[in-house]
Amino acid sequence: MKIKVRIKWILDVLMTIALFFLMGYQFWGETAHEWIGAGMFVFFIAHQICNLNWYKNLFRGRYHATRTVWCIIDILTLAAMLVLMYSGITMSRHVFAFLPVRGGMALARRLHILGSYWGYLLISLHLGLHWGMVLNVFSKRRVTQQKYSITGFMISLIIAAYGIYVFFKRDFPAYLFLHSEFVFLDYDEPRLLFLMDYLALMGVCIFIIHYGAKLLRKTGARRKEADSERKTV
């Protein structure tokens, strides 16, 4: 594995771990939340630097269905992270307290809620776009991967079903559309339950985009075959 690819993998793992810590604000407190958030921004900037080729090729080539979905998710993820950076710095009482930022707290709080909950789902969807590569890393032989594909699909389906339940149980629609301007946290919640819920929520996003992308690729391949047959006739 090339050094650049390893760095990308390390950054992705660190960002995913940081994401869980950030969503679990009630367990760590304000100071830790800010420092982890600052670390997340550093990882994210490094991630962008490692993927400069994506920006260079943004207006090159043909945009088929899969690439279009991929591009939309990436752009929305970038927008969510920028919103979080702005709102996090504005509301900071510890890490960025030295900056001469005054006012705008009400707007920053709303933006932080939107950025946090949309960001979590978008980052999870972004992870789903690369899930095939993750599976390839853990599956050295293609035969083994095919052998357990049905079992893996069924397990993924169960996780996704629980993830949908978690989506409503934790009032994600209310925060995604800002029906509530305050996040209600359970400070007595077991950490293991929190982790299971948010893993399942990430799982449903990965499930939707991973298998959705597979379906789009198969549909595109069938259309190409049909077009080629028509040209031949």
Secondary structure as a PSIPRED ss2 file (coil, helix, strand):
# PSIPRED VFORMAT (PSIPRED V4.0)

   1 M C   1.000  0.000  0.000
   2 K C   1.000  0.000  0.000
   3 I H   0.000  1.000  0.000
   4 K H   0.000  1.000  0.000
   5 V H   0.000  1.000  0.000
   6 R H   0.000  1.000  0.000
   7 I H   0.000  1.000  0.000
   8 K H   0.000  1.000  0.000
   9 W H   0.000  1.000  0.000
  10 I H   0.000  1.000  0.000
  11 L H   0.000  1.000  0.000
  12 D H   0.000  1.000  0.000
  13 V H   0.000  1.000  0.000
  14 L H   0.000  1.000  0.000
  15 M H   0.000  1.000  0.000
  16 T H   0.000  1.000  0.000
  17 I H   0.000  1.000  0.000
  18 A H   0.000  1.000  0.000
  19 L H   0.000  1.000  0.000
  20 F H   0.000  1.000  0.000
  21 F H   0.000  1.000  0.000
  22 L H   0.000  1.000  0.000
  23 M H   0.000  1.000  0.000
  24 G C   1.000  0.000  0.000
  25 Y H   0.000  1.000  0.000
  26 Q H   0.000  1.000  0.000
  27 F H   0.000  1.000  0.000
  28 W H   0.000  1.000  0.000
  29 G C   1.000  0.000  0.000
  30 E H   0.000  1.000  0.000
  31 T H   0.000  1.000  0.000
  32 A H   0.000  1.000  0.000
  33 H H   0.000  1.000  0.000
  34 E H   0.000  1.000  0.000
  35 W H   0.000  1.000  0.000
  36 I H   0.000  1.000  0.000
  37 G H   0.000  1.000  0.000
  38 A H   0.000  1.000  0.000
  39 G H   0.000  1.000  0.000
  40 M H   0.000  1.000  0.000
  41 F H   0.000  1.000  0.000
  42 V H   0.000  1.000  0.000
  43 F H   0.000  1.000  0.000
  44 F H   0.000  1.000  0.000
  45 I H   0.000  1.000  0.000
  46 A H   0.000  1.000  0.000
  47 H H   0.000  1.000  0.000
  48 Q H   0.000  1.000  0.000
  49 I H   0.000  1.000  0.000
  50 C H   0.000  1.000  0.000
  51 N C   1.000  0.000  0.000
  52 L H   0.000  1.000  0.000
  53 N H   0.000  1.000  0.000
  54 W H   0.000  1.000  0.000
  55 Y H   0.000  1.000  0.000
  56 K H   0.000  1.000  0.000
  57 N C   1.000  0.000  0.000
  58 L C   1.000  0.000  0.000
  59 F C   1.000  0.000  0.000
  60 R C   1.000  0.000  0.000
  61 G C   1.000  0.000  0.000
  62 R C   1.000  0.000  0.000
  63 Y C   1.000  0.000  0.000
  64 H C   1.000  0.000  0.000
  65 A H   0.000  1.000  0.000
  66 T H   0.000  1.000  0.000
  67 R H   0.000  1.000  0.000
  68 T H   0.000  1.000  0.000
  69 V H   0.000  1.000  0.000
  70 W H   0.000  1.000  0.000
  71 C H   0.000  1.000  0.000
  72 I H   0.000  1.000  0.000
  73 I H   0.000  1.000  0.000
  74 D H   0.000  1.000  0.000
  75 I H   0.000  1.000  0.000
  76 L H   0.000  1.000  0.000
  77 T H   0.000  1.000  0.000
  78 L H   0.000  1.000  0.000
  79 A H   0.000  1.000  0.000
  80 A H   0.000  1.000  0.000
  81 M H   0.000  1.000  0.000
  82 L H   0.000  1.000  0.000
  83 V H   0.000  1.000  0.000
  84 L H   0.000  1.000  0.000
  85 M H   0.000  1.000  0.000
  86 Y H   0.000  1.000  0.000
  87 S H   0.000  1.000  0.000
  88 G H   0.000  1.000  0.000
  89 I H   0.000  1.000  0.000
  90 T H   0.000  1.000  0.000
  91 M H   0.000  1.000  0.000
  92 S C   1.000  0.000  0.000
  93 R C   1.000  0.000  0.000
  94 H C   1.000  0.000  0.000
  95 V C   1.000  0.000  0.000
  96 F C   1.000  0.000  0.000
  97 A C   1.000  0.000  0.000
  98 F C   1.000  0.000  0.000
  99 L C   1.000  0.000  0.000
 100 P C   1.000  0.000  0.000
 101 V C   1.000  0.000  0.000
 102 R C   1.000  0.000  0.000
 103 G C   1.000  0.000  0.000
 104 G C   1.000  0.000  0.000
 105 M H   0.000  1.000  0.000
 106 A H   0.000  1.000  0.000
 107 L H   0.000  1.000  0.000
 108 A H   0.000  1.000  0.000
 109 R H   0.000  1.000  0.000
 110 R H   0.000  1.000  0.000
 111 L H   0.000  1.000  0.000
 112 H H   0.000  1.000  0.000
 113 I H   0.000  1.000  0.000
 114 L H   0.000  1.000  0.000
 115 G H   0.000  1.000  0.000
 116 S H   0.000  1.000  0.000
 117 Y H   0.000  1.000  0.000
 118 W H   0.000  1.000  0.000
 119 G H   0.000  1.000  0.000
 120 Y H   0.000  1.000  0.000
 121 L H   0.000  1.000  0.000
 122 L H   0.000  1.000  0.000
 123 I H   0.000  1.000  0.000
 124 S H   0.000  1.000  0.000
 125 L H   0.000  1.000  0.000
 126 H H   0.000  1.000  0.000
 127 L H   0.000  1.000  0.000
 128 G H   0.000  1.000  0.000
 129 L H   0.000  1.000  0.000
 130 H C   1.000  0.000  0.000
 131 W H   0.000  1.000  0.000
 132 G H   0.000  1.000  0.000
 133 M H   0.000  1.000  0.000
 134 V H   0.000  1.000  0.000
 135 L H   0.000  1.000  0.000
 136 N H   0.000  1.000  0.000
 137 V H   0.000  1.000  0.000
 138 F H   0.000  1.000  0.000
 139 S C   1.000  0.000  0.000
 140 K C   1.000  0.000  0.000
 141 R C   1.000  0.000  0.000
 142 R H   0.000  1.000  0.000
 143 V H   0.000  1.000  0.000
 144 T H   0.000  1.000  0.000
 145 Q H   0.000  1.000  0.000
 146 Q H   0.000  1.000  0.000
 147 K H   0.000  1.000  0.000
 148 Y C   1.000  0.000  0.000
 149 S H   0.000  1.000  0.000
 150 I H   0.000  1.000  0.000
 151 T H   0.000  1.000  0.000
 152 G H   0.000  1.000  0.000
 153 F H   0.000  1.000  0.000
 154 M H   0.000  1.000  0.000
 155 I H   0.000  1.000  0.000
 156 S H   0.000  1.000  0.000
 157 L H   0.000  1.000  0.000
 158 I H   0.000  1.000  0.000
 159 I H   0.000  1.000  0.000
 160 A H   0.000  1.000  0.000
 161 A H   0.000  1.000  0.000
 162 Y H   0.000  1.000  0.000
 163 G H   0.000  1.000  0.000
 164 I H   0.000  1.000  0.000
 165 Y H   0.000  1.000  0.000
 166 V H   0.000  1.000  0.000
 167 F H   0.000  1.000  0.000
 168 F H   0.000  1.000  0.000
 169 K H   0.000  1.000  0.000
 170 R C   1.000  0.000  0.000
 171 D C   1.000  0.000  0.000
 172 F H   0.000  1.000  0.000
 173 P H   0.000  1.000  0.000
 174 A H   0.000  1.000  0.000
 175 Y H   0.000  1.000  0.000
 176 L H   0.000  1.000  0.000
 177 F C   1.000  0.000  0.000
 178 L C   1.000  0.000  0.000
 179 H C   1.000  0.000  0.000
 180 S C   1.000  0.000  0.000
 181 E C   1.000  0.000  0.000
 182 F C   1.000  0.000  0.000
 183 V C   1.000  0.000  0.000
 184 F C   1.000  0.000  0.000
 185 L C   1.000  0.000  0.000
 186 D C   1.000  0.000  0.000
 187 Y C   1.000  0.000  0.000
 188 D C   1.000  0.000  0.000
 189 E C   1.000  0.000  0.000
 190 P C   1.000  0.000  0.000
 191 R H   0.000  1.000  0.000
 192 L H   0.000  1.000  0.000
 193 L H   0.000  1.000  0.000
 194 F H   0.000  1.000  0.000
 195 L H   0.000  1.000  0.000
 196 M H   0.000  1.000  0.000
 197 D H   0.000  1.000  0.000
 198 Y H   0.000  1.000  0.000
 199 L H   0.000  1.000  0.000
 200 A H   0.000  1.000  0.000
 201 L H   0.000  1.000  0.000
 202 M H   0.000  1.000  0.000
 203 G H   0.000  1.000  0.000
 204 V H   0.000  1.000  0.000
 205 C H   0.000  1.000  0.000
 206 I H   0.000  1.000  0.000
 207 F H   0.000  1.000  0.000
 208 I H   0.000  1.000  0.000
 209 I H   0.000  1.000  0.000
 210 H H   0.000  1.000  0.000
 211 Y H   0.000  1.000  0.000
 212 G H   0.000  1.000  0.000
 213 A H   0.000  1.000  0.000
 214 K H   0.000  1.000  0.000
 215 L H   0.000  1.000  0.000
 216 L H   0.000  1.000  0.000
 217 R H   0.000  1.000  0.000
 218 K H   0.000  1.000  0.000
 219 T H   0.000  1.000  0.000
 220 G H   0.000  1.000  0.000
 221 A H   0.000  1.000  0.000
 222 R H   0.000  1.000  0.000
 223 R H   0.000  1.000  0.000
 224 K H   0.000  1.000  0.000
 225 E H   0.000  1.000  0.000
 226 A H   0.000  1.000  0.000
 227 D H   0.000  1.000  0.000
 228 S H   0.000  1.000  0.000
 229 E H   0.000  1.000  0.000
 230 R H   0.000  1.000  0.000
 231 K H   0.000  1.000  0.000
 232 T H   0.000  1.000  0.000
 233 V C   1.000  0.000  0.000
